[in-house]
Amino acid sequence: MRKVLAGLAIAAATAAAQPASAEIRALIVAVSQYTAPIPSLDGPPNDAAALKQVLVSQGAKDIVSLNDAQATRASIRTQLEALGKRAKPGDWVIFYYAGHGSQAKSNDPGETDGMDEFLPLSGFKVSKPDPNQFILDDDLHGWLVNFFPTSVNVLQIADACHSGTMNRSLVAASPFKRRSALDNPMAISLPPSPADPMAVAPAGDAPNLVYVGAAQDNQFALEGPLPRGDSPPRGLLTYALEGALQDRRPNGRLAADADDDGKLSLAELASSLETRTRELSSTQQWSSAAVPARNERSVIFQPLKPPPADERPVEVKPADDQAADLLGGKGPWASIPRGTPDLTWNAKEGWVTDNRGDRVAENLTSAEQLSGVIMKRKAVSQLAASADERRIKVAIGPRPKGQLYKAGESVDLAVTHKGGEAWLTAFNLAGDGTVQMLYPLQGDGDGRMVAGQTRVVMARTKVVPPFGVDNVVAIATPTEPKVLRAALARIDGKREAEVAAGLIRDELDAAKGQAAMSLGELYTGR
């Protein structure tokens, strides 16, 4: 369900210039307390507070908040209608919901999957659903269309999900909690919604709405401690939105500003959210987007002040005596005996897990190797901030994204590319930070892609050690990157992930928006 529960809906800017008196108005709904058996959540209040701070920084003054029991079908409808009456042409109206989303079996023949998508509110009871304690996606969509003329821009953010399946079984306990209310949506059916002509939208898409989903249809939207294991719980989508407005490259531009023009367009924001949610969740969740061509360059948010640098070293907890001894030496880590670490290391068995539950490296028995893992984590975070998956995307198959490949299994590596003539360069960052050149290798030519070429097969290979989390980095440049390739060749086979990331960021800056980079994740194990 893309319109409501999948995530972020961003209104298209009108073709005319915005009036100088245009304002930002918002309704923020945060539901964290639920009626059993629906589990309560921890993150919505934090997400709502963070979004309100963002909106205030953008000059918003007309902000209404509804929390938990305050949020009912009637109160949400009333506040949206009131916003519609206050809004003027050119205004931005933002509806934000953080909480559970769900599905239930439907009696509506128009629902092709036989399911109704809905927002369960704080007083929703599975045993006896009250029509005033849930909102169907179609009803909310109808309100947003009917209460707001196309001269008013509407931004809908729902950091929630309905149903789906995890792509990958984690090897350790995950700190993430899914924002899906029901494990078995077919077990209940909903009573009819109250009769409401304003909940019925005219046929066709509203021209002032663009949708970006928080998660794919077969995934859960997640919340968890971000950015570190001891951080407050946050919804991944809202946290990713903040990061897209804050993180910067060395040249001072927003990292998500792919064309380096000093503005964050809708298309750039949507692309950044997809990469960021995927990287934050270790490929358990990633957003999707549908931005009309005429709105791709529309701008909603101005950049936020970047947060202070996080100077705290990566915290590592030893899982055995051997790791404890090795962590007693110097390195880019802080050894902690208890609490929630960023990494956990068992040096005797050789495995390292992160705070998201993934085994990020195996056969890792030395402090030098651990340093490589830590440097690689930093490098991937830097690269993810600058990825532009509108123009280039790494495809890893044949399994679906995020699934585990075992030793000896075949892996297909390819990129899809949109745009004119370009030169493709790709390398892998292994779990321990080792740089491994992938393309072009001897026999591949110069890696030139002709205009209109949409897919390049880089390699078919088999899974071999080192096992863990690999990240494939691909960059398309407007000219042959001989200096970049020579530099990558010099560090091929070495644990130099941060050097490789710096080379890519320098190439992006030098290309001034004419180059594009993407990441792909590969999970391997014995």
C-alpha positions in Angstrom: 0.0 0.0 0.0 1.9 2.9 -1.3 -0.4 5.8 -0.5 -0.5 5.7 3.3 1.4 3.0 5.1 4.4 2.6 2.9 5.9 5.8 4.0 6.6 9.2 2.7 4.4 11.2 0.3 5.9 14.4 -1.0 3.8 17.0 -2.8 4.9 18.4 -6.1 5.6 22.1 -6.3 3.2 24.0 -8.6 4.6 25.3 -11.9 4.1 28.9 -10.8 6.5 30.6 -8.4 5.6 30.2 -4.8 4.0 33.3 -3.1 6.4 35.1 -0.7 3.8 34.6 2.0 3.7 30.8 1.6 3.8 29.0 4.9 4.5 25.5 6.2 1.6 24.0 8.2 1.6 20.5 9.8 -0.3 17.9 11.7 1.9 15.5 13.6 0.4 12.2 14.8 2.5 9.9 17.0 1.1 6.7 18.4 3.3 4.5 20.6 0.8 3.0 23.2 -1.3 0.2 21.9 -3.9 -2.2 23.2 -2.7 -5.8 23.6 -2.0 -8.0 21.7 -0.6 -5.2 19.5 2.9 -4.4 20.9 3.6 -0.8 22.0 6.4 1.1 20.3 9.3 3.3 21.6 10.3 5.4 18.7 7.2 7.5 17.6 7.6 10.2 20.2 11.2 10.7 19.3 10.4 10.8 15.6 7.6 13.3 16.1 9.9 15.6 18.2 12.7 15.3 15.6 10.3 16.1 12.7 8.8 19.1 14.6 12.3 20.4 15.2 13.0 20.1 11.4 9.8 21.9 10.5 10.5 24.7 13.0 13.9 25.2 11.5 12.2 25.6 8.1 10.0 28.4 9.5 6.8 26.4 10.3 4.6 28.0 13.0 1.2 26.3 12.4 2.0 22.9 13.9 -0.7 20.7 15.6 0.3 17.5 17.5 -1.9 14.5 18.4 -0.4 11.9 20.6 -1.7 8.4 21.5 -5.3 8.7 22.9 -5.7 12.1 21.4 -5.4 10.6 17.9 -8.7 9.2 16.7 -10.2 9.0 13.3 -12.5 12.0 14.2 -9.7 14.2 15.6 -7.4 13.5 12.7 -10.1 14.2 10.2 -11.1 17.4 12.0 -7.5 18.7 12.1 -6.9 17.9 8.5 -10.1 19.7 7.4 -9.1 22.7 9.6 -5.6 22.8 8.0 -7.3 22.8 4.6 -9.3 25.8 5.5 -6.3 27.7 6.9 -4.0 26.8 4.0 -3.4 29.3 1.2 -2.2 28.7 -2.4 1.5 27.8 -2.4 1.5 26.6 1.3 3.0 23.3 2.3 0.7 21.2 4.4 2.4 18.2 6.1 0.7 15.2 7.6 3.0 13.0 9.6 2.1 9.7 11.2 4.5 7.6 13.3 3.2 4.3 14.7 2.0 0.9 13.6 0.5 0.1 10.2 -1.4 -3.0 9.3 -3.6 -5.0 7.0 -6.8 -6.9 7.5 -8.9 -9.1 5.2 -11.2 -7.0 3.0 -14.7 -7.4 1.7 -14.1 -4.7 -0.9 -13.9 -6.3 -4.4 -11.8 -3.4 -5.4 -8.9 -4.6 -3.2 -7.1 -6.9 -5.7 -5.0 -8.5 -2.9 -8.0 -9.1 -0.7 -6.6 -6.8 2.0 -7.4 -3.5 3.6 -4.4 -1.3 4.6 -5.0 0.8 7.7 -3.5 2.8 10.5 -4.5 1.3 13.8 -4.7 4.0 16.5 -4.0 3.8 20.2 -7.5 2.5 21.2 -7.7 -0.1 18.4 -8.8 -3.5 19.7 -8.2 -6.6 17.6 -11.1 -8.5 19.2 -13.6 -5.7 18.5 -12.4 -3.0 16.1 -13.9 0.4 16.7 -14.4 2.5 13.4 -13.1 5.6 15.3 -9.8 3.8 16.2 -8.5 3.1 12.7 -8.2 4.8 9.3 -8.3 3.0 6.0 -5.7 4.1 3.5 -8.4 5.1 1.0 -10.1 7.3 3.5 -7.0 9.1 4.4 -6.1 9.6 0.8 -9.6 10.9 0.2 -9.2 13.5 2.9 -5.8 14.7 1.6 -7.2 15.1 -1.9 -10.6 16.7 -1.0 -9.5 19.0 1.8 -6.6 20.5 -0.1 -6.8 22.0 -3.6 -4.0 21.3 -6.0 -2.7 24.9 -5.4 -1.7 23.7 -1.9 1.3 21.3 -1.6 0.7 18.3 0.6 3.6 16.3 2.2 2.5 13.1 3.8 4.9 11.1 6.0 3.9 7.8 7.5 6.8 6.1 9.2 4.9 2.9 9.5 4.2 -0.3 7.5 1.6 -2.9 7.0 2.9 -6.5 6.5 5.6 -8.5 4.7 8.4 -10.9 5.3 12.0 -10.3 6.3 14.5 -10.9 3.6 17.2 -12.5 5.7 17.4 -14.4 9.0 19.8 -12.6 11.3 22.5 -14.5 13.0 22.1 -12.5 16.3 19.3 -10.7 18.1 18.3 -7.6 16.3 17.5 -4.4 18.2 15.0 -3.4 15.5 11.3 -3.6 16.2 8.8 -3.8 13.3 6.0 -1.2 13.0 3.4 -3.8 11.9 0.5 -4.3 14.2 -0.6 -7.8 13.3 1.3 -11.0 12.5 -1.8 -12.6 10.9 -3.8 -9.9 9.1 -6.2 -12.4 7.7 -7.4 -13.2 11.2 -9.5 -10.1 11.5 -11.9 -8.1 9.3 -12.7 -4.4 9.9 -16.2 -3.0 10.3 -17.3 -0.4 7.7 -15.9 3.1 8.1 -18.4 5.8 8.9 -20.1 7.2 5.9 -18.0 10.2 4.7 -18.2 11.7 1.2 -14.9 13.5 1.9 -13.1 10.2 2.3 -13.8 9.3 -1.4 -11.2 10.6 -3.7 -11.9 11.4 -7.4 -10.4 8.9 -9.9 -6.8 9.4 -10.9 -3.7 10.7 -9.2 -3.7 14.1 -7.5 -1.2 16.3 -9.3 0.2 17.8 -6.1 1.3 14.4 -4.6 4.4 12.4 -5.0 4.9 9.1 -3.0 8.0 7.7 -1.5 7.6 4.4 0.4 9.3 3.6 3.7 9.7 -0.1 2.8 9.0 -2.5 0.0 5.8 -4.6 0.0 7.6 -7.7 1.4 9.3 -5.8 4.2 8.6 -4.3 7.6 9.3 -0.6 8.4 11.6 -0.7 11.4 12.5 1.3 14.5 15.6 0.9 16.6 18.5 2.6 18.4 20.1 5.1 16.0 22.8 5.9 15.3 24.4 3.6 17.9 23.3 0.7 20.0 22.6 2.9 23.1 20.8 5.7 21.2 17.1 6.5 21.6 14.8 4.4 19.3 14.0 6.0 16.0 12.1 5.1 12.9 14.5 4.5 10.1 12.7 6.6 7.5 12.5 9.7 9.7 16.1 9.3 10.8 17.1 8.9 7.2 15.2 12.1 6.3 17.2 14.1 8.9 20.5 12.7 7.6 19.7 13.6 4.0 19.2 17.2 5.2 22.4 17.3 7.3 25.3 15.1 6.0 27.8 17.0 3.8 30.7 16.2 1.6 34.1 17.8 2.0 33.2 20.6 -0.4 30.4 21.7 2.0 27.5 20.6 -0.3 24.8 18.2 1.0 26.0 14.6 0.4 22.6 13.9 -1.1 22.9 16.8 -3.5 23.9 14.5 -6.4 24.1 17.2 -9.1 26.1 19.5 -6.8 23.8 22.5 -7.5 23.4 23.5 -3.9 19.7 22.3 -3.7 18.2 19.1 -2.6 15.5 18.2 -5.2 12.7 15.7 -4.7 14.4 13.2 -6.9 17.7 13.5 -4.9 15.8 13.2 -1.6 14.0 10.1 -2.7 17.2 8.5 -4.0 19.0 9.3 -0.7 16.2 7.8 1.4 16.3 4.5 -0.4 20.1 4.1 0.1 20.0 5.4 3.7 17.2 3.2 4.9 18.8 0.2 3.3 22.2 0.9 4.8 20.8 1.7 8.3 18.8 -1.6 8.4 21.4 -3.9 6.8 19.1 -4.4 3.8 16.0 -5.3 5.9 14.2 -2.2 4.7 14.6 0.3 1.9 12.2 2.9 0.5 10.7 3.2 -2.9 9.7 6.3 -4.9 7.5 7.5 -7.7 8.3 11.1 -8.6 6.6 12.6 -11.7 9.2 13.9 -14.2 7.9 17.5 -14.0 8.5 17.5 -10.2 11.9 15.9 -10.0 13.7 19.2 -9.5 11.2 20.6 -7.0 12.7 21.5 -3.6 10.9 21.1 -0.3 13.5 21.4 2.5 16.5 23.7 2.9 19.7 22.1 4.4 19.8 21.7 8.2 22.8 22.7 10.3 25.1 19.7 10.4 25.3 17.9 13.7 28.5 18.1 15.8 31.1 15.5 14.8 30.8 12.2 16.7 34.2 11.8 18.2 33.3 8.7 20.3 35.3 5.6 19.2 33.5 2.5 18.0 32.6 0.4 21.1 33.5 -3.2 20.9 32.5 -5.9 23.5 34.7 -9.0 23.7 32.9 -12.3 23.6 35.9 -14.3 24.8 39.1 -13.9 26.7 41.2 -13.8 23.5 39.2 -10.8 22.2 39.4 -9.1 25.6 43.2 -9.3 25.5 43.5 -8.0 22.0 41.1 -5.1 22.7 43.4 -4.0 25.5 45.8 -2.6 23.0 45.5 0.6 21.0 43.2 0.9 18.0 40.1 2.8 16.7 37.8 1.2 19.3 36.8 1.4 22.9 36.5 -1.9 24.7 33.4 -2.2 26.9 32.7 -5.2 29.1 29.0 -4.8 29.1 26.2 -2.7 27.8 25.1 -2.3 24.1 28.2 -2.3 21.9 28.6 -1.2 18.3 30.4 -4.5 17.6 30.8 -7.8 19.4 33.9 -9.8 18.7 34.7 -13.5 19.4 38.4 -13.7 18.4 38.7 -17.5 19.1 35.9 -18.3 16.7 36.7 -15.4 14.5 33.3 -13.7 14.1 32.1 -10.1 14.6 28.5 -9.0 14.8 27.1 -5.5 14.7 24.3 -3.9 16.7 21.8 -4.8 13.9 22.3 -8.5 14.4 24.4 -9.2 11.3 27.6 -11.2 11.3 29.7 -8.6 9.5 33.0 -10.6 9.4 34.3 -14.1 10.0 37.8 -15.6 10.4 38.8 -12.4 12.1 41.4 -13.1 14.8 43.7 -10.1 14.9 43.4 -6.5 16.0 44.6 -5.4 12.6 41.7 -7.2 11.0 39.2 -5.6 13.5 40.6 -2.2 12.6 39.8 -3.0 8.9 36.2 -3.8 9.9 35.8 -0.5 11.8 37.3 1.6 9.0 35.1 -0.1 6.5 32.0 0.7 8.5 32.9 4.4 8.4 33.7 4.2 4.7 30.3 2.7 3.8 28.5 5.3 5.8 30.3 8.1 3.9 29.5 6.5 0.6 25.9 5.8 1.3 25.3 9.5 2.0 26.4 10.3 -1.6 24.8 7.5 -3.6 22.6 8.4 -6.6 20.5 5.4 -7.4 18.3 7.3 -9.8 21.1 7.0 -12.4 23.1 3.9 -11.4 22.2 0.9 -9.3 24.1 -2.2 -8.3 22.3 -5.5 -8.9 23.3 -8.6 -7.0 21.7 -11.9 -7.9 20.3 -14.4 -8.4 18.8 -14.3 -4.8 16.6 -11.4 -3.7 18.3 -8.5 -1.9 19.6 -9.2 1.5 19.6 -13.0 1.4 22.6 -15.0 2.6 25.0 -16.6 0.0 26.9 -19.6 1.3 30.4 -20.7 0.4 30.7 -21.9 -3.2 27.4 -20.5 -4.4 27.4 -18.4 -7.6 26.8 -14.6 -7.4 26.0 -12.4 -10.4 27.1 -8.8 -10.3 25.7 -6.2 -12.7 24.8 -2.5 -12.8 21.9 -0.7 -14.3 22.6 2.7 -15.7 20.5 5.6 -17.0 22.0 8.4 -18.9 24.5 9.2 -21.7 27.9 7.9 -22.4 29.8 7.0 -19.2 32.7 4.9 -17.9 32.0 2.3 -15.3 34.4 1.4 -12.4 33.5 -1.0 -9.6 35.2 -2.6 -6.6 34.2 -4.6 -3.6 34.8 -3.7 0.1 35.1 -7.1 1.9 33.9 -7.5 5.5 37.3 -6.8 6.8 37.8 -3.7 4.7 39.8 -5.3 1.9 39.5 -3.5 -1.4 38.9 -5.9 -4.4 38.8 -4.5 -7.9 35.8 -5.9 -9.9 35.5 -3.8 -13.1 37.1 -3.3 -15.5 39.6 -6.1 -15.2 41.8 -7.5 -17.9 39.6 -8.4 -20.9 36.8 -6.0 -20.0 38.1 -3.2 -22.1 37.9 0.4 -20.8 34.5 0.0 -19.2 32.9 2.5 -21.5 29.0 2.4 -21.6 27.4 3.9 -24.7 24.4 6.3 -24.3 21.3 4.3 -23.6 23.1 1.2 -22.4 21.1 0.2 -19.3 22.8 -2.9 -18.0 26.4 -4.0 -17.7 27.3 -7.5 -16.4 30.5 -7.1 -14.3 31.2 -10.6 -13.1 29.9 -14.0 -12.2 31.8 -15.3 -9.2 31.6 -17.8 -6.4 31.4 -17.0 -2.7 34.8 -17.5 -1.0 36.3 -16.1 2.3 36.5 -13.6 3.8 32.8 -14.1 4.8 30.6 -11.4 6.2 29.1 -8.3 4.7 30.5 -7.2 1.4 29.7 -3.8 -0.2 30.0 -3.4 -4.0 30.7 0.2 -5.0 30.1 1.3 -8.6 30.7 4.7 -10.1 29.8 6.0 -13.6 32.0 9.0 -14.7 31.7 11.2 -17.8 35.2 10.6 -18.8 37.5 7.6 -18.4 38.8 7.8 -14.8 42.4 6.8 -15.3 43.7 8.4 -12.2 40.9 6.9 -10.0 41.5 3.4 -11.5 45.3 3.7 -11.0 44.8 4.6 -7.4 42.4 1.8 -6.8 44.8 -0.6 -8.4 47.5 0.4 -5.9 45.3 -0.5 -2.9 43.7 -3.6 -4.5 43.9 -6.5 -2.0 44.7 -4.1 0.9 42.5 -3.1 3.9 42.1 0.5 2.7 38.4 1.1 2.7 38.6 4.7 3.9 41.1 5.5 1.2 38.8 4.0 -1.4 35.9 6.0 -0.1 37.9 9.2 -0.2 38.9 8.5 -3.9 35.2 8.1 -4.8 34.1 11.2 -3.0 36.9 13.2 -4.7 35.8 11.9 -8.1 32.2 12.9 -7.4 33.3 16.4 -6.4 35.5 16.8 -9.4 32.7 15.7 -11.8 30.4 18.5 -10.4 27.2 16.4 -10.7 28.2 14.5 -13.9 29.2 11.3 -12.1 27.0 8.9 -10.1 27.7 6.3 -7.5 25.8 3.4 -6.0 26.2 0.6 -3.4 25.2 -3.0 -3.3 25.2 -5.3 -0.3 26.2 -8.9 -0.3 25.9 -11.2 2.7 28.0 -14.3 2.8 28.7 -17.1 5.2 29.7 -20.8 5.6 
